[in-house]
Amino acid sequence: METEKAEGLGRYLVVFTGALLFWLLLTGSLDSQELLAGLLASAVVAVMAAPRMGILSGIRWSPVLPLQVARYLGVFFLALLRSNFDMARRVLSPALPIRPALVEVKTSLQSDLGRLLLANSITLTPGTLTVDVEGERLLVHWIDASPGTDLESATRAIVSQFETHLREFLE
């Protein structure tokens, strides 16, 4: 019982701190009135988010968590840049063949948060769109799927770069 309360308080503090940092970044000011408004707004956000904080249970809390998240974001932004250049090349070269297909990929991430972040990372990367998530399988619309793409090769091509780094801090 005490452990559940401590975890709940920890999640509340994470949401409160994140909201407060976001507030401070948006306002760019440490004026006392801005700070007080930020504290109040962050408390309201944390209280309103309380029923949904269970999704944070998939995070592996450790002192190196910020570094692991930063490494994942770096990998994500590099993939984002590569896919944007690839899509720009396809748009500027209409003769370049595209082979759109719905492919199924498999994830080893067990937590709802892990699958959510993976699906959103795939969707935010141009050329891929997560259509459905069911259990360990994600249905992805891929703009350039080779004919006869199997589950393992599609998983390697689309998911592996994200999943490797997500697994460092998520279940």
Steps between C-alpha positions, in 0.01 A plus 500: 500500500780742593685416177193585291463834678869578445474410130185713465670795665806450282289505183315807624832676562627404154190647332509808724871560434463442126207741479690761703810469281284532191336811650840654575620429146190661351508810718878541510467688827568436869287794610316416823155542343593279203649243735190497721272465196721216374486321835122524506457393138740208548312385811169513311648305208644235734169460685305475174749244362490284816253241363721446194838480676496119504655505153824625660539166679690369196795730565814354659600776740876539539757778533595456133140534376552855364803382300310202361209722397740750342671219305160377376404853394829529312433175314143614429611838362763337275235259366269797452762688298585195286136426423425865421785508249379170354145635461631824346700291251188303410295817451765666285554183292152384399649213296640349818290194569300475817355174621244581770384211711355414836760300688482336837788554743562339835612676817655356813393800710263385773369826648216705357724808513772321304260395227346847493839670459606248235177543301526879519867496401413294194209729412702820543769370265400589141434199280348287776171513684386274782146394418427256784661359812383165626707324762857464381417575137474836329342549160702761311436668166843517339561706188781280368454136592695252291284234336454202729619681812485258793440575868866487605636727225219755544559499876874556450447780249227691683510417871846387608673837518229644725433189705864446597518838671146491643581167667775672701246690711164332436361155568 
